[in-house]
Amino acid sequence: MLDRRRFLARAFATAATPAALWARPAAGMAALTDAWERTVDDAGRHARGRGAAEVAADEEYWAEIQRAFAIDRSMVNLNNGGVCPSPRVVQDALRRYLEFSNEAPAYTMWKILEPAIESVRARLAGSFGVDPEELAITRNASEALEIVQLGLELEPGDEVLTTNQDYGRMLTTWDQRARRDGIVVRKISFPVPPPSLADLTRRFEDAIGPRTRVLHFCHITNLTGQIFPVGDLVALARRHGLEAIVDGAHAYAHFPFTHADLGCDFYGTSLHKWLLAPIGTGFLHVRRERIADVWPLMAATEEQSGDIRKFEEIGTHPAANHNAIAEALTFHEGIGGERKAARLRYLRDRWMERVEGMPGVRLYTSRDPAMGCAISTVGIDGVETPALADHLWTTQRIYVTSILHDEFDGIRVTPNVYTTLEEIDRFGEALERVADRGIPET
């Protein structure tokens, strides 16, 4: 059985490759790849014979993971939905690549680090289960999705079908196309949580009309963490001859899946969320035969029409952020997707079980593993959501975010792999106290 300290030491070793290796790119990337493979192999031996649920409750194992992060323990950060902190291994890699870039940027960045992005592309594609020629490295999910939203040919009167719980920036993008191009945007509603995944599919199917051209939906919503039946919705779109655009901003590296589980032509995600990669990283998947059908956000040559890299034409940008994605992948795969998801659900269930059934407590996220994972939203009758969030912060230094939707509101609670049981219990106790007694008057 692998010693946990050796496991993390290996993960850190991947980021310790000296900058001199980049003078010999092939040798440098080979060293990184070998170290990555050893890390994943060691992690697999550590978990051999132990199910994900058993590892999820192994506090000694997760204590080592927690120590891999340089975070502020004077606060309880339960707002990992927007952006997640990177472990030290990723931060060290980012600094290393940035320093190397600045030795002679026109050479070190453009001639050495930029070409190395092809190794990162290949690893991301392998993790997602697609051809590297179908994956563009972007700055975030918004950029990835807007490439498709603004790049697909649509005529006036064509209809886009989405939900009123999709991400605000993506809804804004469709609304702009409606103003500019005369398309129609329809937003369906659904209860939180819905009665079933099939109910979500039925709502889309019932809303499809003669001018519908696009289905746009989240893999998992940012408001309540509701997981959508992507495979079923993609199949529905194909039966009706529609485009399906999947917003995977919160899904990739959050819970395990590959493209084979989805089958979509267009998928965008952020990597600075659950992969724990540097802030300002994401990817866009476009099925190879569809690349030429989508215009890039920034101009590319006609010869690039069928090249996935046309979506990366954004002008000068730092190479360091993209190259450090490799270390984030190593760290993630060293833990393992199944174990990571099991731990996140373990932390979620710990506080939810404490308040579930209490008078006035409204849980807007299902505990069914098929319906949710780390992200959950909870409200308390008679307690204003912003006041609850402020009370948790000012009295306990517990940081959550307020979700204020036209149809519901509550605080979004999102732990991460670095979150301790003590922090979860501290939050659970504070929430229980408010549910029982309300917010004390000051």
C-alpha positions as CSV (number, residue, x, y, z in Angstrom):
1,M,0.0,0.0,0.0
2,L,1.3,3.4,-0.9
3,D,2.4,5.7,1.9
4,R,0.3,8.9,1.5
5,R,3.3,11.2,2.0
6,R,5.1,9.4,-0.9
7,F,2.0,9.9,-3.1
8,L,2.0,13.7,-2.6
9,A,5.7,13.9,-2.8
10,R,5.4,12.3,-6.3
11,A,2.8,14.9,-7.2
12,F,5.0,17.7,-6.1
13,A,7.9,16.2,-7.9
14,T,6.2,16.7,-11.3
15,A,6.3,20.4,-10.7
16,A,9.9,20.4,-9.6
17,T,11.3,19.8,-13.1
18,P,14.0,22.5,-13.6
19,A,13.5,25.2,-16.2
20,A,16.6,24.0,-17.9
21,L,14.6,21.0,-19.2
22,W,12.6,23.4,-21.4
23,A,15.8,24.0,-23.4
24,R,15.2,20.4,-24.5
25,P,11.4,20.3,-24.9
26,A,11.1,16.7,-25.9
27,A,13.2,15.5,-22.9
28,G,11.4,17.8,-20.6
29,M,7.9,16.7,-21.6
30,A,9.0,13.0,-21.4
31,A,10.2,13.6,-17.8
32,L,6.9,15.1,-16.9
33,T,4.9,12.3,-18.6
34,D,6.9,9.6,-16.8
35,A,6.4,11.3,-13.4
36,W,2.7,11.7,-14.1
37,E,2.4,8.0,-15.0
38,R,4.2,7.0,-11.8
39,T,1.9,9.2,-9.7
40,V,-1.3,7.7,-11.2
41,D,0.1,4.2,-10.8
42,D,1.0,4.8,-7.2
43,A,-2.4,6.3,-6.4
44,G,-4.1,3.3,-8.0
45,R,-2.1,0.9,-5.7
46,H,-3.0,3.0,-2.7
47,A,-6.7,2.5,-3.4
48,R,-6.6,-1.1,-4.5
49,G,-9.2,-3.1,-2.7
50,R,-10.8,-0.1,-1.2
51,G,-14.0,1.4,-2.6
52,A,-14.5,5.1,-3.2
53,A,-17.0,5.3,-0.3
54,E,-14.4,3.9,2.1
55,V,-11.7,6.2,1.0
56,A,-14.1,9.2,1.2
57,A,-14.3,8.7,5.0
58,D,-10.5,8.1,5.5
59,E,-9.5,11.3,7.3
60,E,-5.8,10.4,7.3
61,Y,-5.9,10.2,3.5
62,W,-7.7,13.5,3.1
63,A,-5.5,15.3,5.7
64,E,-2.6,14.8,3.3
65,I,-4.6,16.3,0.4
66,Q,-5.6,19.2,2.6
67,R,-2.0,20.0,3.4
68,A,-1.3,20.3,-0.3
69,F,-3.1,23.6,-0.3
70,A,-1.8,27.0,0.9
71,I,-5.1,28.5,2.0
72,D,-6.4,30.8,4.7
73,R,-7.6,28.5,7.5
74,S,-8.9,31.4,9.6
75,M,-12.0,31.3,7.3
76,V,-14.2,28.4,6.1
77,N,-14.4,28.8,2.3
78,L,-17.6,27.1,1.2
79,N,-17.8,29.1,-2.1
80,N,-15.8,26.9,-4.4
81,G,-18.4,27.1,-7.1
82,G,-17.0,30.2,-8.9
83,V,-13.3,29.5,-8.7
84,C,-11.2,27.0,-6.7
85,P,-7.7,27.5,-5.2
86,S,-4.9,25.5,-6.9
87,P,-2.7,23.2,-4.8
88,R,0.9,24.3,-4.3
89,V,2.1,21.9,-7.0
90,V,0.1,23.9,-9.6
91,Q,1.1,27.3,-8.1
92,D,4.7,26.3,-8.2
93,A,4.5,25.2,-11.8
94,L,2.8,28.5,-12.8
95,R,5.5,30.5,-11.1
96,R,8.2,28.4,-12.7
97,Y,6.8,28.8,-16.2
98,L,6.1,32.5,-15.8
99,E,9.7,33.1,-14.6
100,F,11.0,31.1,-17.5
101,S,8.8,33.0,-19.9
102,N,10.3,36.3,-18.8
103,E,13.9,35.2,-19.3
104,A,13.5,36.1,-23.0
105,P,9.7,36.0,-23.9
106,A,10.0,36.0,-27.7
107,Y,12.1,32.9,-27.4
108,T,11.2,31.1,-24.2
109,M,7.4,31.7,-24.4
110,W,6.8,31.4,-28.1
111,K,9.5,28.9,-29.1
112,I,9.5,26.6,-26.1
113,L,6.5,26.9,-23.8
114,E,3.8,27.5,-26.5
115,P,4.7,24.4,-28.5
116,A,4.5,22.4,-25.2
117,I,0.7,23.2,-25.1
118,E,0.3,20.3,-27.5
119,S,1.2,17.9,-24.7
120,V,-1.4,19.5,-22.4
121,R,-4.0,19.3,-25.2
122,A,-3.3,15.6,-25.6
123,R,-3.6,14.9,-21.9
124,L,-6.9,16.9,-21.6
125,A,-8.3,15.2,-24.6
126,G,-7.3,11.8,-23.2
127,S,-9.0,12.6,-19.9
128,F,-12.2,13.8,-21.7
129,G,-12.1,10.9,-24.2
130,V,-11.8,12.8,-27.4
131,D,-9.3,13.4,-30.2
132,P,-6.7,16.1,-29.4
133,E,-7.7,17.7,-32.7
134,E,-11.2,18.3,-31.3
135,L,-10.1,20.3,-28.2
136,A,-9.2,23.9,-27.9
137,I,-7.6,25.5,-24.9
138,T,-9.5,28.5,-23.8
139,R,-9.5,31.0,-20.9
140,N,-12.7,29.8,-19.3
141,A,-16.1,28.2,-20.0
142,S,-17.7,31.5,-21.0
143,E,-15.2,32.0,-23.8
144,A,-15.5,28.4,-24.9
145,L,-19.3,28.5,-25.0
146,E,-19.5,32.0,-26.6
147,I,-17.4,30.7,-29.4
148,V,-20.2,28.3,-30.3
149,Q,-23.1,30.6,-29.3
150,L,-21.8,33.4,-31.5
151,G,-20.2,31.3,-34.2
152,L,-23.1,29.0,-35.3
153,E,-25.1,30.2,-38.3
154,L,-28.7,31.1,-37.2
155,E,-31.4,32.9,-39.1
156,P,-33.9,35.5,-37.9
157,G,-36.7,33.6,-36.2
158,D,-34.6,30.6,-35.3
159,E,-35.2,29.5,-31.8
160,V,-32.8,28.6,-29.0
161,L,-34.3,26.6,-26.2
162,T,-32.6,26.9,-22.8
163,T,-33.6,27.2,-19.1
164,N,-34.0,30.1,-16.8
165,Q,-31.4,28.6,-14.5
166,D,-28.6,28.5,-17.0
167,Y,-25.5,30.6,-16.3
168,G,-26.2,34.4,-16.6
169,R,-23.4,35.1,-19.0
170,M,-24.6,32.5,-21.4
171,L,-28.1,33.8,-21.2
172,T,-26.8,37.3,-21.9
173,T,-25.0,36.0,-24.9
174,W,-28.2,34.5,-26.4
175,D,-30.1,37.6,-25.5
176,Q,-27.6,39.7,-27.4
177,R,-28.0,37.5,-30.5
178,A,-31.7,38.0,-30.2
179,R,-31.3,41.8,-30.3
180,R,-28.6,41.7,-33.0
181,D,-29.7,38.8,-35.3
182,G,-33.4,38.5,-34.6
183,I,-33.3,34.9,-33.1
184,V,-35.8,33.9,-30.5
185,V,-34.7,32.6,-27.0
186,R,-37.1,30.5,-24.9
187,K,-36.2,29.7,-21.3
188,I,-38.0,26.9,-19.6
189,S,-38.5,26.5,-15.9
190,F,-38.1,23.5,-13.6
191,P,-38.5,22.8,-9.9
192,V,-35.6,22.5,-7.5
193,P,-34.9,19.8,-7.1
194,P,-36.8,18.2,-10.0
195,P,-38.7,15.0,-9.4
196,S,-36.4,13.1,-11.7
197,L,-33.9,13.4,-14.5
198,A,-36.5,12.2,-16.9
199,D,-38.7,15.1,-15.9
200,L,-35.9,17.5,-17.2
201,T,-35.8,15.7,-20.5
202,R,-39.6,15.8,-20.8
203,R,-39.7,19.5,-20.2
204,F,-37.2,20.1,-23.1
205,E,-39.1,17.7,-25.4
206,D,-42.4,19.4,-24.7
207,A,-41.0,22.8,-25.4
208,I,-39.4,22.0,-28.8
209,G,-41.2,23.8,-31.6
210,P,-41.1,24.1,-35.4
211,R,-38.4,26.9,-35.3
212,T,-36.3,25.4,-32.6
213,R,-32.7,25.0,-33.8
214,V,-30.6,24.8,-30.6
215,L,-30.8,23.1,-27.2
216,H,-28.5,24.9,-24.7
217,F,-28.2,23.5,-21.2
218,C,-25.9,23.0,-18.2
219,H,-24.2,19.7,-17.4
220,I,-24.6,20.9,-13.8
221,T,-26.1,24.2,-12.8
222,N,-24.3,26.8,-10.9
223,L,-27.4,27.8,-8.9
224,T,-28.2,24.5,-7.1
225,G,-25.8,22.0,-8.5
226,Q,-28.5,20.1,-10.4
227,I,-26.9,17.5,-12.7
228,F,-28.7,17.2,-16.1
229,P,-29.2,14.0,-18.2
230,V,-26.8,15.2,-20.9
231,G,-26.8,11.9,-22.9
232,D,-30.6,11.9,-23.1
233,L,-30.9,15.5,-24.0
234,V,-28.2,15.2,-26.8
235,A,-30.1,12.1,-28.1
236,L,-33.3,14.2,-28.0
237,A,-31.6,17.0,-30.0
238,R,-30.4,14.5,-32.6
239,R,-33.8,13.0,-33.1
240,H,-35.2,16.5,-33.9
241,G,-32.2,17.6,-36.0
242,L,-31.1,20.2,-33.4
243,E,-27.8,21.5,-32.2
244,A,-26.9,20.7,-28.6
245,I,-24.5,23.0,-26.7
246,V,-23.5,21.7,-23.3
247,D,-22.3,24.1,-20.6
248,G,-19.9,22.0,-18.5
249,A,-18.3,24.8,-16.5
250,H,-18.9,23.0,-13.2
251,A,-18.8,19.4,-14.3
252,Y,-15.3,18.5,-15.6
253,A,-13.1,17.0,-12.9
254,H,-16.1,17.4,-10.4
255,F,-17.5,14.0,-10.9
256,P,-16.3,11.2,-13.3
257,F,-17.5,11.0,-16.9
258,T,-16.1,11.0,-20.4
259,H,-17.4,12.3,-23.7
260,A,-18.7,8.8,-24.5
261,D,-21.3,9.4,-21.7
262,L,-22.4,12.6,-23.3
263,G,-22.1,12.3,-27.1
264,C,-22.4,16.0,-27.7
265,D,-20.8,18.0,-30.6
266,F,-20.1,21.1,-28.4
267,Y,-18.9,21.2,-24.8
268,G,-17.2,24.0,-22.9
269,T,-15.7,24.0,-19.4
270,S,-13.5,25.9,-17.0
271,L,-10.4,24.3,-15.6
272,H,-9.9,26.7,-12.7
273,K,-12.9,25.2,-11.0
274,W,-12.8,21.5,-10.2
275,L,-9.6,20.6,-11.9
276,L,-7.9,23.2,-9.7
277,A,-5.9,24.5,-12.6
278,P,-4.6,28.1,-12.8
279,I,-7.2,30.9,-12.9
280,G,-8.0,31.7,-16.5
281,T,-8.0,28.2,-18.1
282,G,-10.7,26.2,-19.8
283,F,-11.4,24.1,-22.9
284,L,-13.8,23.8,-25.8
285,H,-14.6,20.5,-27.4
286,V,-16.0,20.6,-31.0
287,R,-16.5,17.3,-32.9
288,R,-14.0,17.2,-35.7
289,E,-16.6,17.3,-38.6
290,R,-18.3,20.4,-37.0
291,I,-15.2,22.6,-36.6
292,A,-15.7,24.2,-40.0
293,D,-19.3,25.0,-39.1
294,V,-18.4,27.4,-36.3
295,W,-16.8,30.9,-36.8
296,P,-14.1,31.8,-34.2
297,L,-14.5,34.7,-31.9
298,M,-11.4,36.3,-33.3
299,A,-10.5,36.1,-37.0
300,A,-8.6,33.1,-38.4
301,T,-7.4,32.4,-41.9
302,E,-9.5,30.4,-44.3
303,E,-6.9,27.7,-44.2
304,Q,-7.6,27.2,-40.5
305,S,-11.3,26.6,-41.1
306,G,-11.2,23.0,-40.0
307,D,-8.4,23.4,-37.4
308,I,-9.5,23.4,-33.7
309,R,-6.7,25.9,-33.1
310,K,-8.6,28.6,-34.9
311,F,-10.5,29.0,-31.6
312,E,-7.3,29.8,-29.8
313,E,-6.5,32.9,-32.0
314,I,-6.8,35.5,-29.3
315,G,-3.5,37.4,-29.8
316,T,-0.6,37.4,-27.3
317,H,-1.4,35.6,-24.1
318,P,0.6,34.0,-21.2
319,A,1.8,30.4,-21.9
320,A,2.4,29.7,-18.2
321,N,-1.3,29.4,-17.3
322,H,-1.9,26.8,-20.0
323,N,1.3,24.8,-19.3
324,A,0.5,24.4,-15.6
325,I,-2.7,22.6,-16.5
326,A,-0.6,19.5,-16.7
327,E,0.3,19.6,-13.0
328,A,-3.4,20.1,-12.1
329,L,-4.3,17.0,-14.2
330,T,-1.6,15.0,-12.4
331,F,-2.9,16.1,-9.0
332,H,-6.5,15.3,-10.0
333,E,-5.7,11.9,-11.4
334,G,-3.5,11.0,-8.5
335,I,-6.6,11.4,-6.2
336,G,-8.9,9.7,-8.7
337,G,-12.3,10.9,-10.1
338,E,-14.4,8.4,-8.2
339,R,-12.7,9.0,-4.9
340,K,-12.9,12.8,-5.3
341,A,-16.6,12.7,-6.1
342,A,-17.3,10.3,-3.2
343,R,-15.5,12.7,-0.8
344,L,-17.4,15.7,-2.1
345,R,-20.7,14.0,-1.6
346,Y,-19.6,12.7,1.8
347,L,-18.9,16.3,2.9
348,R,-22.2,17.5,1.4
349,D,-24.2,14.8,3.1
350,R,-22.7,15.4,6.4
351,W,-24.2,18.9,6.8
352,M,-27.3,18.2,4.9
353,E,-28.2,15.2,7.1
354,R,-27.9,17.5,10.1
355,V,-30.5,20.0,8.9
356,E,-32.7,17.9,6.7
357,G,-36.2,17.7,8.0
358,M,-35.8,20.7,10.3
359,P,-38.9,23.0,10.2
360,G,-38.4,25.7,7.7
361,V,-35.3,24.3,6.0
362,R,-35.5,24.1,2.3
363,L,-33.0,21.9,0.4
364,Y,-33.0,22.8,-3.3
365,T,-30.5,20.1,-4.2
366,S,-31.1,16.4,-4.3
367,R,-28.8,14.0,-2.5
368,D,-29.3,11.4,-5.2
369,P,-25.8,10.9,-6.7
370,A,-27.2,11.0,-10.2
371,M,-28.7,14.5,-9.4
372,G,-25.9,16.3,-7.6
373,C,-22.4,16.3,-6.1
374,A,-20.6,19.0,-4.2
375,I,-22.8,22.1,-5.0
376,S,-25.9,22.5,-2.9
377,T,-28.3,25.3,-2.1
378,V,-30.3,25.7,1.1
379,G,-32.8,28.3,2.3
380,I,-34.6,28.9,5.7
381,D,-38.1,30.2,5.8
382,G,-38.4,33.6,7.3
383,V,-34.6,34.3,7.0
384,E,-33.5,36.6,4.2
385,T,-30.7,34.9,2.2
386,P,-28.3,37.8,2.1
387,A,-28.8,38.3,5.9
388,L,-28.0,34.6,6.4
389,A,-24.8,34.8,4.3
390,D,-23.8,37.9,6.2
391,H,-24.5,36.3,9.6
392,L,-22.4,33.3,8.8
393,W,-19.5,35.5,7.7
394,T,-19.6,38.0,10.5
395,T,-20.0,35.5,13.3
396,Q,-18.2,32.4,12.0
397,R,-16.1,33.6,9.1
398,I,-17.9,31.1,6.9
399,Y,-18.0,32.2,3.3
400,V,-20.9,31.2,1.1
401,T,-22.7,32.9,-1.8
402,S,-26.3,34.1,-2.0
403,I,-28.4,32.6,-4.9
404,L,-31.3,35.0,-5.6
405,H,-33.5,33.6,-8.4
406,D,-37.0,34.7,-9.4
407,E,-38.4,31.3,-8.3
408,F,-36.2,30.5,-5.2
409,D,-33.4,31.8,-3.1
410,G,-30.9,30.4,-0.7
411,I,-27.2,30.1,0.1
412,R,-25.0,28.0,-2.1
413,V,-22.7,25.7,-0.2
414,T,-19.7,24.2,-2.0
415,P,-16.9,22.4,-0.1
416,N,-13.8,21.1,-1.8
417,V,-11.2,18.4,-1.3
418,Y,-9.3,20.6,1.1
419,T,-12.3,21.2,3.4
420,T,-12.1,19.5,6.8
421,L,-14.8,17.8,8.8
422,E,-14.4,20.4,11.5
423,E,-15.2,23.1,9.0
424,I,-18.2,21.2,7.7
425,D,-19.5,20.6,11.2
426,R,-18.9,24.3,12.1
427,F,-21.1,25.3,9.2
428,G,-23.7,22.6,10.0
429,E,-24.0,23.7,13.6
430,A,-24.3,27.4,12.6
431,L,-27.0,26.6,10.1
432,E,-28.8,24.4,12.5
433,R,-28.8,27.2,15.1
434,V,-30.3,29.7,12.7
435,A,-32.9,27.2,11.6
436,D,-33.9,26.7,15.2
437,R,-33.6,30.2,16.7
438,G,-33.3,32.6,13.7
439,I,-30.6,35.3,13.4
440,P,-30.0,37.0,16.8
441,E,-30.8,40.7,16.8
442,T,-27.7,42.8,17.4
